[in-house]
Amino acid sequence: MAEHFVGQWVSESTENFDAYMKALDVNLVLRKAGQMSTTTMYVSTEGNKINWKYKIAFKTGDLQFQLGEPFPETTPDGRKVTSTVTLDGDALVWLQEGKPCNTTVRRTVEEDGDLIVEICTAKDIICKRTYRRVKS
């Protein structure tokens, strides 16, 4: 399943995040807040369900889903989308369908399991974000 994603992760870097958020019609205040904030993700599994929690300075979220099954999601910037998460090899591919456009978030675990590389695509804009595993 997605056991290699299990753990706590903290954002480390972003590239082209503002342009990506603009493509999603996110307002200037939320774009700047999101770009300057640290994101922490907590990932766990329970049977065939994935629990995905996140904490950003201005928002928290708690999602439970099964791979391949669509579910309603409200994104941190407030968009209401229908999301479907699938595995493509070792990558988690998160398709968010909704307005103003569909977006895809592809996450892979790299550097011997210590880094998540996230590639976000909306329209023709690509954003790269990285998260470092928190060691206990």
C-alpha positions as CSV (number, residue, x, y, z in Angstrom):
1,M,0.0,0.0,0.0
2,A,1.5,3.4,1.0
3,E,3.5,2.4,4.1
4,H,6.6,4.3,3.0
5,F,4.6,7.5,3.5
6,V,3.8,6.7,7.1
7,G,5.3,9.2,9.6
8,Q,5.6,12.9,10.3
9,W,6.9,15.2,7.6
10,V,7.8,18.9,7.7
11,S,8.0,21.2,4.7
12,E,11.5,22.1,3.6
13,S,11.4,23.9,0.3
14,T,9.1,25.2,-2.4
15,E,9.6,26.2,-6.0
16,N,7.0,28.1,-8.1
17,F,4.4,27.8,-5.4
18,D,2.9,31.3,-5.9
19,A,2.4,30.7,-9.7
20,Y,0.7,27.4,-8.9
21,M,-1.6,29.0,-6.4
22,K,-2.4,31.8,-8.8
23,A,-3.5,29.1,-11.4
24,L,-5.9,27.9,-8.7
25,D,-7.3,31.5,-8.2
26,V,-6.1,31.6,-4.6
27,N,-6.1,35.2,-3.4
28,L,-3.0,37.1,-2.6
29,V,-3.3,37.0,1.2
30,L,-3.7,33.2,1.3
31,R,-0.9,32.7,-1.3
32,K,1.6,34.8,0.8
33,A,0.5,33.1,4.0
34,G,0.8,29.6,2.5
35,Q,4.2,30.4,1.0
36,M,5.7,31.6,4.3
37,S,4.2,28.9,6.5
38,T,5.6,25.6,7.5
39,T,3.4,22.6,6.7
40,T,3.5,19.5,8.8
41,M,2.0,16.3,7.5
42,Y,1.1,13.2,9.6
43,V,0.4,10.0,7.6
44,S,-0.8,6.7,9.0
45,T,-2.6,3.7,7.8
46,E,-5.4,1.6,9.3
47,G,-6.2,-1.5,7.4
48,N,-6.8,-0.3,3.8
49,K,-7.5,3.3,4.8
50,I,-4.9,6.1,4.8
51,N,-5.1,8.9,7.4
52,W,-3.6,12.1,6.1
53,K,-3.5,15.0,8.5
54,Y,-1.8,18.4,7.9
55,K,-1.1,21.5,9.9
56,I,-0.3,24.8,8.4
57,A,-0.1,28.0,10.4
58,F,-3.6,29.0,9.4
59,K,-5.3,25.7,8.8
60,T,-5.5,22.0,9.9
61,G,-7.0,19.1,8.0
62,D,-7.8,15.5,8.6
63,L,-8.6,13.2,5.7
64,Q,-9.3,9.5,5.6
65,F,-9.5,7.7,2.3
66,Q,-9.0,4.5,0.4
67,L,-6.8,4.3,-2.7
68,G,-8.8,4.5,-5.9
69,E,-12.0,5.7,-4.2
70,P,-13.2,9.3,-4.8
71,F,-13.8,11.4,-1.7
72,P,-14.9,15.0,-1.0
73,E,-12.1,17.3,0.1
74,T,-11.9,21.0,1.1
75,T,-8.4,22.1,0.3
76,P,-6.4,24.4,2.7
77,D,-7.3,27.4,0.4
78,G,-11.0,26.5,0.7
79,R,-11.7,24.9,-2.7
80,K,-14.2,22.1,-2.6
81,V,-13.0,19.3,-4.9
82,T,-13.5,15.6,-5.4
83,S,-10.2,13.8,-4.9
84,T,-9.0,10.4,-5.9
85,V,-5.6,9.0,-4.6
86,T,-3.9,6.2,-6.5
87,L,-0.6,4.5,-6.4
88,D,1.6,4.7,-9.5
89,G,4.5,2.4,-8.7
90,D,5.8,3.9,-5.4
91,A,4.2,7.3,-6.0
92,L,1.0,8.6,-4.5
93,V,-1.0,10.5,-7.2
94,W,-3.7,12.8,-5.8
95,L,-6.1,14.0,-8.5
96,Q,-8.3,17.0,-7.3
97,E,-11.2,17.7,-9.6
98,G,-13.0,21.0,-9.2
99,K,-13.0,24.7,-10.1
100,P,-11.2,26.6,-11.4
101,C,-9.3,23.6,-12.8
102,N,-8.3,20.1,-12.0
103,T,-4.9,19.7,-10.3
104,T,-2.6,16.7,-9.7
105,V,-0.2,16.2,-6.8
106,R,2.4,13.5,-7.3
107,R,4.4,12.5,-4.2
108,T,7.4,10.2,-4.0
109,V,9.6,9.2,-1.1
110,E,13.3,9.6,-1.8
111,E,16.7,9.8,0.0
112,D,16.3,6.4,1.7
113,G,12.9,7.3,3.0
114,D,13.7,10.7,4.5
115,L,12.3,13.1,1.9
116,I,8.9,13.5,0.1
117,V,9.2,15.2,-3.2
118,E,5.8,16.6,-4.3
119,I,5.1,17.8,-7.8
120,C,1.9,19.8,-8.1
121,T,0.4,20.6,-11.5
122,A,-2.4,23.0,-12.3
123,K,-3.1,24.1,-15.9
124,D,0.4,24.3,-17.3
125,I,2.0,25.4,-14.0
126,I,4.3,23.0,-12.1
127,C,5.3,23.5,-8.5
128,K,7.8,21.4,-6.5
129,R,7.7,21.1,-2.7
130,T,9.8,18.9,-0.4
131,Y,9.1,17.6,3.0
132,R,11.7,16.1,5.5
133,R,10.8,13.1,7.7
134,V,10.8,14.0,11.4
135,K,12.9,11.5,13.3
136,S,11.6,10.4,16.6
